[in-house]
Amino acid sequence: MKLIECVPNFSEGRRQEVMDAIVNSMKESANVIILDVEADPSHNRMVVTMVGEPQQVLSAMKNGARKAVELIDLNQHQGEHPRIGAVDVVPFVPLFNATMQECNELALEFGQWMWDELKVPVYLYAESARMPERKRLPNIRKGEFEGLKEAIKEPERHPDIGEPVIHPTAGATAVGARNFLIAFNLYLNTADKGVADKIAKAVRESSGGLVNIQAKGMFIEEKGLAQVSMNLLDYTKTPLYRITELVKLEARRFGVEVVEGELIGLMPLGAALNSLGYYLQIPKLDANQILDVAVLSRLAESQDDEQQQQ
């Protein structure tokens, strides 16, 4: 069995009936497991994490995209998070017995469907990017939905799939194959977004910070706090604890502190173990030293033995 992960980001985080309709449409596809649904009203964004066999995931993603394009009008949308589309970004991630190439082929198939069926132009990013500058989402999202209405007509901003005409209500969509990404935010004990902007600039790779880190400063109205919103593109090279400690260090320069962390969606066990080992000062912490993991591993071995004996 081949398993892939898909983590679509939809530009809706406030209207519960719309979010329910999108998720329920995705659940109609057989053998797809919805692992997590994370909605943020400040970002006005919903992140769905699902796993399954490639064609089942593709079917679920088509259902969700069709419903989102039907129900979301970006002309009426406001939120802290940058976006270009109702279906803003759709990454396909290889899990078990699946390759990056297979996920890339799936991304291309879905992207072509988005244009053929819904007339939503598509930008290919990450491992599917056809241009080096499009590997990074911030480059594609420049100007967001409002700016892309005119910018899409410029040759350098033409989509990879479809005509250079933005969908009037659903915008455009970024689609690609990639490795695990961890969406991780840190809140500061200040309402000053400018401080968060400066810290984000200090830590993100594009402005001289840590490799594999994207970061942006935001103000989250519900909490009344500034936030450093981050994407970790490769936790094996830049672990969570390192980015956390750097944000804390930079925050001290402005007389503020980190007061809360936030994980959006899921992360691999290895990412958690890496930071747990750092803070507990256990340099060789192994997954099998975690009781729950050890029990599940033994149960899986027992089931395999039983199946082989049958």
Secondary structure as a PSIPRED ss2 file (coil, helix, strand):
# PSIPRED VFORMAT (PSIPRED V4.0)

   1 M C   1.000  0.000  0.000
   2 K C   1.000  0.000  0.000
   3 L E   0.000  0.000  1.000
   4 I E   0.000  0.000  1.000
   5 E E   0.000  0.000  1.000
   6 C E   0.000  0.000  1.000
   7 V C   1.000  0.000  0.000
   8 P C   1.000  0.000  0.000
   9 N E   0.000  0.000  1.000
  10 F E   0.000  0.000  1.000
  11 S C   1.000  0.000  0.000
  12 E C   1.000  0.000  0.000
  13 G C   1.000  0.000  0.000
  14 R C   1.000  0.000  0.000
  15 R C   1.000  0.000  0.000
  16 Q H   0.000  1.000  0.000
  17 E H   0.000  1.000  0.000
  18 V H   0.000  1.000  0.000
  19 M H   0.000  1.000  0.000
  20 D H   0.000  1.000  0.000
  21 A H   0.000  1.000  0.000
  22 I H   0.000  1.000  0.000
  23 V H   0.000  1.000  0.000
  24 N H   0.000  1.000  0.000
  25 S H   0.000  1.000  0.000
  26 M H   0.000  1.000  0.000
  27 K H   0.000  1.000  0.000
  28 E C   1.000  0.000  0.000
  29 S C   1.000  0.000  0.000
  30 A C   1.000  0.000  0.000
  31 N C   1.000  0.000  0.000
  32 V E   0.000  0.000  1.000
  33 I E   0.000  0.000  1.000
  34 I E   0.000  0.000  1.000
  35 L E   0.000  0.000  1.000
  36 D E   0.000  0.000  1.000
  37 V E   0.000  0.000  1.000
  38 E E   0.000  0.000  1.000
  39 A E   0.000  0.000  1.000
  40 D E   0.000  0.000  1.000
  41 P C   1.000  0.000  0.000
  42 S C   1.000  0.000  0.000
  43 H C   1.000  0.000  0.000
  44 N C   1.000  0.000  0.000
  45 R E   0.000  0.000  1.000
  46 M E   0.000  0.000  1.000
  47 V E   0.000  0.000  1.000
  48 V E   0.000  0.000  1.000
  49 T E   0.000  0.000  1.000
  50 M E   0.000  0.000  1.000
  51 V E   0.000  0.000  1.000
  52 G E   0.000  0.000  1.000
  53 E C   1.000  0.000  0.000
  54 P H   0.000  1.000  0.000
  55 Q H   0.000  1.000  0.000
  56 Q H   0.000  1.000  0.000
  57 V H   0.000  1.000  0.000
  58 L H   0.000  1.000  0.000
  59 S H   0.000  1.000  0.000
  60 A H   0.000  1.000  0.000
  61 M H   0.000  1.000  0.000
  62 K H   0.000  1.000  0.000
  63 N H   0.000  1.000  0.000
  64 G H   0.000  1.000  0.000
  65 A H   0.000  1.000  0.000
  66 R H   0.000  1.000  0.000
  67 K H   0.000  1.000  0.000
  68 A H   0.000  1.000  0.000
  69 V H   0.000  1.000  0.000
  70 E H   0.000  1.000  0.000
  71 L H   0.000  1.000  0.000
  72 I C   1.000  0.000  0.000
  73 D C   1.000  0.000  0.000
  74 L H   0.000  1.000  0.000
  75 N H   0.000  1.000  0.000
  76 Q H   0.000  1.000  0.000
  77 H C   1.000  0.000  0.000
  78 Q C   1.000  0.000  0.000
  79 G C   1.000  0.000  0.000
  80 E C   1.000  0.000  0.000
  81 H C   1.000  0.000  0.000
  82 P C   1.000  0.000  0.000
  83 R C   1.000  0.000  0.000
  84 I C   1.000  0.000  0.000
  85 G E   0.000  0.000  1.000
  86 A C   1.000  0.000  0.000
  87 V E   0.000  0.000  1.000
  88 D E   0.000  0.000  1.000
  89 V E   0.000  0.000  1.000
  90 V E   0.000  0.000  1.000
  91 P E   0.000  0.000  1.000
  92 F E   0.000  0.000  1.000
  93 V E   0.000  0.000  1.000
  94 P E   0.000  0.000  1.000
  95 L E   0.000  0.000  1.000
  96 F E   0.000  0.000  1.000
  97 N C   1.000  0.000  0.000
  98 A C   1.000  0.000  0.000
  99 T C   1.000  0.000  0.000
 100 M H   0.000  1.000  0.000
 101 Q H   0.000  1.000  0.000
 102 E H   0.000  1.000  0.000
 103 C H   0.000  1.000  0.000
 104 N H   0.000  1.000  0.000
 105 E H   0.000  1.000  0.000
 106 L H   0.000  1.000  0.000
 107 A H   0.000  1.000  0.000
 108 L H   0.000  1.000  0.000
 109 E H   0.000  1.000  0.000
 110 F H   0.000  1.000  0.000
 111 G H   0.000  1.000  0.000
 112 Q H   0.000  1.000  0.000
 113 W H   0.000  1.000  0.000
 114 M H   0.000  1.000  0.000
 115 W H   0.000  1.000  0.000
 116 D H   0.000  1.000  0.000
 117 E H   0.000  1.000  0.000
 118 L H   0.000  1.000  0.000
 119 K C   1.000  0.000  0.000
 120 V C   1.000  0.000  0.000
 121 P C   1.000  0.000  0.000
 122 V E   0.000  0.000  1.000
 123 Y E   0.000  0.000  1.000
 124 L E   0.000  0.000  1.000
 125 Y C   1.000  0.000  0.000
 126 A H   0.000  1.000  0.000
 127 E H   0.000  1.000  0.000
 128 S H   0.000  1.000  0.000
 129 A C   1.000  0.000  0.000
 130 R C   1.000  0.000  0.000
 131 M C   1.000  0.000  0.000
 132 P H   0.000  1.000  0.000
 133 E H   0.000  1.000  0.000
 134 R H   0.000  1.000  0.000
 135 K C   1.000  0.000  0.000
 136 R C   1.000  0.000  0.000
 137 L H   0.000  1.000  0.000
 138 P H   0.000  1.000  0.000
 139 N H   0.000  1.000  0.000
 140 I H   0.000  1.000  0.000
 141 R C   1.000  0.000  0.000
 142 K C   1.000  0.000  0.000
 143 G C   1.000  0.000  0.000
 144 E H   0.000  1.000  0.000
 145 F H   0.000  1.000  0.000
 146 E H   0.000  1.000  0.000
 147 G H   0.000  1.000  0.000
 148 L H   0.000  1.000  0.000
 149 K H   0.000  1.000  0.000
 150 E H   0.000  1.000  0.000
 151 A H   0.000  1.000  0.000
 152 I C   1.000  0.000  0.000
 153 K C   1.000  0.000  0.000
 154 E C   1.000  0.000  0.000
 155 P H   0.000  1.000  0.000
 156 E H   0.000  1.000  0.000
 157 R H   0.000  1.000  0.000
 158 H C   1.000  0.000  0.000
 159 P C   1.000  0.000  0.000
 160 D C   1.000  0.000  0.000
 161 I E   0.000  0.000  1.000
 162 G C   1.000  0.000  0.000
 163 E C   1.000  0.000  0.000
 164 P C   1.000  0.000  0.000
 165 V C   1.000  0.000  0.000
 166 I C   1.000  0.000  0.000
 167 H E   0.000  0.000  1.000
 168 P C   1.000  0.000  0.000
 169 T C   1.000  0.000  0.000
 170 A C   1.000  0.000  0.000
 171 G E   0.000  0.000  1.000
 172 A C   1.000  0.000  0.000
 173 T E   0.000  0.000  1.000
 174 A E   0.000  0.000  1.000
 175 V E   0.000  0.000  1.000
 176 G E   0.000  0.000  1.000
 177 A E   0.000  0.000  1.000
 178 R C   1.000  0.000  0.000
 179 N C   1.000  0.000  0.000
 180 F C   1.000  0.000  0.000
 181 L C   1.000  0.000  0.000
 182 I E   0.000  0.000  1.000
 183 A E   0.000  0.000  1.000
 184 F E   0.000  0.000  1.000
 185 N E   0.000  0.000  1.000
 186 L E   0.000  0.000  1.000
 187 Y E   0.000  0.000  1.000
 188 L E   0.000  0.000  1.000
 189 N C   1.000  0.000  0.000
 190 T C   1.000  0.000  0.000
 191 A C   1.000  0.000  0.000
 192 D C   1.000  0.000  0.000
 193 K H   0.000  1.000  0.000
 194 G H   0.000  1.000  0.000
 195 V H   0.000  1.000  0.000
 196 A H   0.000  1.000  0.000
 197 D H   0.000  1.000  0.000
 198 K H   0.000  1.000  0.000
 199 I H   0.000  1.000  0.000
 200 A H   0.000  1.000  0.000
 201 K H   0.000  1.000  0.000
 202 A H   0.000  1.000  0.000
 203 V H   0.000  1.000  0.000
 204 R C   1.000  0.000  0.000
 205 E H   0.000  1.000  0.000
 206 S H   0.000  1.000  0.000
 207 S H   0.000  1.000  0.000
 208 G C   1.000  0.000  0.000
 209 G C   1.000  0.000  0.000
 210 L C   1.000  0.000  0.000
 211 V C   1.000  0.000  0.000
 212 N C   1.000  0.000  0.000
 213 I E   0.000  0.000  1.000
 214 Q E   0.000  0.000  1.000
 215 A E   0.000  0.000  1.000
 216 K E   0.000  0.000  1.000
 217 G E   0.000  0.000  1.000
 218 M E   0.000  0.000  1.000
 219 F E   0.000  0.000  1.000
 220 I E   0.000  0.000  1.000
 221 E C   1.000  0.000  0.000
 222 E C   1.000  0.000  0.000
 223 K C   1.000  0.000  0.000
 224 G C   1.000  0.000  0.000
 225 L E   0.000  0.000  1.000
 226 A E   0.000  0.000  1.000
 227 Q E   0.000  0.000  1.000
 228 V E   0.000  0.000  1.000
 229 S E   0.000  0.000  1.000
 230 M E   0.000  0.000  1.000
 231 N E   0.000  0.000  1.000
 232 L E   0.000  0.000  1.000
 233 L C   1.000  0.000  0.000
 234 D C   1.000  0.000  0.000
 235 Y C   1.000  0.000  0.000
 236 T C   1.000  0.000  0.000
 237 K C   1.000  0.000  0.000
 238 T C   1.000  0.000  0.000
 239 P C   1.000  0.000  0.000
 240 L H   0.000  1.000  0.000
 241 Y H   0.000  1.000  0.000
 242 R H   0.000  1.000  0.000
 243 I H   0.000  1.000  0.000
 244 T H   0.000  1.000  0.000
 245 E H   0.000  1.000  0.000
 246 L H   0.000  1.000  0.000
 247 V H   0.000  1.000  0.000
 248 K H   0.000  1.000  0.000
 249 L H   0.000  1.000  0.000
 250 E H   0.000  1.000  0.000
 251 A H   0.000  1.000  0.000
 252 R H   0.000  1.000  0.000
 253 R H   0.000  1.000  0.000
 254 F C   1.000  0.000  0.000
 255 G C   1.000  0.000  0.000
 256 V C   1.000  0.000  0.000
 257 E C   1.000  0.000  0.000
 258 V E   0.000  0.000  1.000
 259 V E   0.000  0.000  1.000
 260 E E   0.000  0.000  1.000
 261 G E   0.000  0.000  1.000
 262 E E   0.000  0.000  1.000
 263 L E   0.000  0.000  1.000
 264 I E   0.000  0.000  1.000
 265 G C   1.000  0.000  0.000
 266 L C   1.000  0.000  0.000
 267 M C   1.000  0.000  0.000
 268 P C   1.000  0.000  0.000
 269 L H   0.000  1.000  0.000
 270 G H   0.000  1.000  0.000
 271 A H   0.000  1.000  0.000
 272 A H   0.000  1.000  0.000
 273 L H   0.000  1.000  0.000
 274 N H   0.000  1.000  0.000
 275 S H   0.000  1.000  0.000
 276 L H   0.000  1.000  0.000
 277 G H   0.000  1.000  0.000
 278 Y H   0.000  1.000  0.000
 279 Y H   0.000  1.000  0.000
 280 L H   0.000  1.000  0.000
 281 Q C   1.000  0.000  0.000
 282 I C   1.000  0.000  0.000
 283 P C   1.000  0.000  0.000
 284 K C   1.000  0.000  0.000
 285 L C   1.000  0.000  0.000
 286 D C   1.000  0.000  0.000
 287 A H   0.000  1.000  0.000
 288 N H   0.000  1.000  0.000
 289 Q H   0.000  1.000  0.000
 290 I C   1.000  0.000  0.000
 291 L H   0.000  1.000  0.000
 292 D H   0.000  1.000  0.000
 293 V H   0.000  1.000  0.000
 294 A H   0.000  1.000  0.000
 295 V H   0.000  1.000  0.000
 296 L H   0.000  1.000  0.000
 297 S H   0.000  1.000  0.000
 298 R H   0.000  1.000  0.000
 299 L H   0.000  1.000  0.000
 300 A H   0.000  1.000  0.000
 301 E H   0.000  1.000  0.000
 302 S H   0.000  1.000  0.000
 303 Q H   0.000  1.000  0.000
 304 D H   0.000  1.000  0.000
 305 D H   0.000  1.000  0.000
 306 E H   0.000  1.000  0.000
 307 Q H   0.000  1.000  0.000
 308 Q H   0.000  1.000  0.000
 309 Q H   0.000  1.000  0.000
 310 Q C   1.000  0.000  0.000
